[in-house]
Amino acid sequence: MREFVESFRAATSAEPQLTFAEAFDTAGIVRTLLNAGHNTTRAKLRDALLSMRPFEGITGKIRFGKNGDADRELVTLTIED
C-alpha cells in the first residue's frame, strides 16, 4: 500500500482515497483474468471471476462468492506523512 500511496502522490500531487486503491485492485483482477484467456465471452469472464483463487491486491486478499459479492479480509490502514 505504501508504494501505491507514494506513486499516486508523485503522479498527481494529491492524496489517494481508499476507493482509488480499490479501483487499482479491480483493474488488476480484470487484467489477470483477461491475460489468462478468460475474455472470449462475458459468461466466461464471469465464471472465471467466481472461481478464481483469492487475488492478492494492495488492499488485501479479494475473492468472490457464488452470488458475485466480494469477500475480502478487513484491513486497518494508517497513512502518515
C-alpha positions, -999 to +999 in steps of 0.1 A: +000+000+000+028+024+008+042+021-027+008+028-042+004+059-020+038+072-029+033+066-066-001+082-065+012+113-047+041+116-072+019+113-102-010+135-091+003+157-062-029+146-044-038+123-016-052+089-026-086+078-013-094+042-004-117+039-035-086+047-057-068+017-042-099-005-046-102+006-083-065-003-087-071-038-074-102-042-096-082-034-127-056-059-115-082-086-112-097-079-146-062-077-162-052-111-146-084-128-159-081-113-194-044-123-197-053-158-187-076-161-217-110-157-200-120-129-224-139-147-251-174-141-236-189-122-207-201-156-193-166-170-193-152-139-177-179-140-150-173-177-144-135-171-141-142-143-116-164-165-094-140-194-094-106-176-091-083-180-062-080-151-039-064-121-056-035-105-036-043-069-041-029-038-024-060-036-002-057-073+008-070-106-004-101-105-026-123-133-038-159-136-049-187-157-035-213-177-055-236-147-058-208-124-070-203-104-039-167-095-029-154-115+000-124-097+014-103-095+045-108-064+066-077-043+069-069-013+090-047+013+074-030+043+088-013+067+064+012+090+079+035+117+065 
